[in-house]
Amino acid sequence: MERTAVNPWDWSTKLGYNQAEIIEGATRQVICAGQTAVDGQGTPQHLGDMRAQISLALDNLEAVLKGAGMDLSNVIKLGVYATDVDEALKNFDLMGMRFGPHQVSPPMTLLGVTRLAIPGLLFEIEATAAA
């Protein structure tokens, strides 16, 4: 799979994502459901702690990708939902720490929401991946 970044402006790359990417040569795609800060039984974890919830949601995303034979380097699109966008952005260094080693900056949308499906959850991330 070959990725070509499309960035008419550079402001988004400073925030860690591309405006678009041209994906060529992919033969399979994985659509991941939104991942949150839940344990293996679906019980919410780290109530009130945005940073810990982002970290666990990313752990869970990586586990789903691994189950599909992929990793964060395969992610081509992200959707992020947060109950407090400002607090999420304060902790977005976690996104860079996870995606940076893979040298990918997938296009991303961040939306503020009033709540997520399970009360107490603050952050949810969904991904599309390709290989």
VMD Tcl script that draws the C-alpha trace (Angstrom):
set ca {
  {0.00 0.00 0.00}
  {1.28 3.46 -0.90}
  {0.15 6.65 0.86}
  {0.53 10.11 -0.63}
  {-0.26 13.06 1.61}
  {-2.40 15.88 0.23}
  {-1.92 19.13 2.18}
  {-2.70 22.39 0.36}
  {-1.79 24.06 3.69}
  {0.61 22.94 6.40}
  {-1.39 23.86 9.53}
  {-2.89 20.37 9.95}
  {0.46 18.63 9.71}
  {1.56 20.70 12.71}
  {-1.39 19.14 14.55}
  {-0.43 15.62 13.45}
  {-2.76 14.85 10.56}
  {-3.02 15.23 6.80}
  {-5.91 16.95 5.03}
  {-6.18 13.90 2.78}
  {-4.22 10.88 1.65}
  {-4.23 9.09 -1.67}
  {-4.18 5.35 -0.94}
  {-2.96 3.08 -3.73}
  {-2.30 -0.63 -3.87}
  {-4.46 -1.64 -0.89}
  {-6.06 -5.08 -1.18}
  {-8.11 -5.19 2.03}
  {-9.79 -2.77 4.36}
  {-10.86 -2.95 8.00}
  {-13.57 -0.71 9.43}
  {-13.20 -0.48 13.21}
  {-16.05 0.34 15.56}
  {-15.45 3.17 17.98}
  {-13.03 2.16 20.73}
  {-13.34 3.56 24.23}
  {-11.82 3.10 27.67}
  {-13.45 -0.21 28.57}
  {-11.93 -3.43 29.84}
  {-12.37 -6.88 28.26}
  {-15.87 -7.16 29.72}
  {-16.97 -3.75 28.43}
  {-16.80 -2.04 31.82}
  {-15.79 1.64 31.66}
  {-12.39 2.43 33.16}
  {-10.66 5.62 34.38}
  {-13.84 7.61 35.04}
  {-13.14 11.35 34.96}
  {-9.58 10.91 33.60}
  {-9.42 11.97 29.94}
  {-5.72 11.12 29.54}
  {-6.12 7.58 30.87}
  {-9.24 7.08 28.76}
  {-7.46 8.18 25.58}
  {-4.59 5.82 26.36}
  {-6.88 2.83 26.95}
  {-9.00 3.63 23.88}
  {-5.79 3.59 21.81}
  {-4.76 0.29 23.44}
  {-8.14 -1.13 22.46}
  {-7.84 0.18 18.91}
  {-4.43 -1.44 18.60}
  {-5.86 -4.74 19.88}
  {-8.65 -4.67 17.28}
  {-6.17 -3.87 14.50}
  {-3.85 -6.65 15.69}
  {-6.78 -9.07 15.53}
  {-7.16 -8.08 11.87}
  {-3.44 -8.55 11.18}
  {-2.74 -4.81 11.11}
  {-1.35 -2.03 13.30}
  {-1.54 1.75 13.53}
  {0.59 2.09 10.39}
  {-2.41 0.77 8.43}
  {-4.85 3.43 9.66}
  {-6.01 5.65 6.80}
  {-8.86 7.60 8.53}
  {-9.75 8.49 12.12}
  {-12.95 9.73 13.71}
  {-12.56 11.04 17.24}
  {-15.37 11.97 19.63}
  {-14.84 13.72 22.96}
  {-17.16 15.07 25.61}
  {-14.64 17.86 26.25}
  {-12.68 18.81 23.14}
  {-10.33 21.17 25.00}
  {-9.40 18.46 27.50}
  {-8.91 15.93 24.70}
  {-6.64 18.31 22.80}
  {-4.52 18.86 25.93}
  {-3.81 15.13 25.82}
  {-3.38 14.68 22.06}
  {0.33 14.17 22.57}
  {-0.75 10.57 23.22}
  {-1.91 10.35 19.60}
  {1.51 11.50 18.41}
  {3.27 9.08 20.75}
  {1.27 6.19 19.28}
  {1.12 7.13 15.60}
  {4.51 8.90 15.36}
  {6.65 5.74 15.48}
  {4.61 4.40 12.54}
  {5.29 7.62 10.59}
  {1.64 8.06 9.60}
  {-0.64 11.07 9.95}
  {-4.06 9.80 8.89}
  {-6.81 12.31 8.06}
  {-8.89 12.89 11.17}
  {-12.09 14.50 12.35}
  {-12.52 15.52 16.00}
  {-16.05 16.18 17.21}
  {-17.34 17.39 20.55}
  {-20.34 15.41 21.78}
  {-22.62 15.78 24.80}
  {-22.08 12.16 25.80}
  {-20.98 8.78 24.50}
  {-22.96 5.53 24.48}
  {-21.89 4.47 27.98}
  {-22.13 7.08 30.75}
  {-18.73 8.06 32.14}
  {-16.85 7.61 28.89}
  {-15.12 10.78 27.69}
  {-13.33 9.72 24.48}
  {-14.00 7.43 21.53}
  {-11.88 6.74 18.45}
  {-12.89 4.91 15.28}
  {-10.58 3.98 12.45}
  {-10.50 2.75 8.90}
  {-7.40 0.75 8.06}
  {-6.09 -0.73 4.82}
  {-3.31 -3.03 3.71}
}
mol new
graphics top color blue
foreach p $ca { graphics top sphere $p radius 0.5 }
foreach p [lrange $ca 0 end-1] q [lrange $ca 1 end] { graphics top cylinder $p $q radius 0.2 }
display resetview
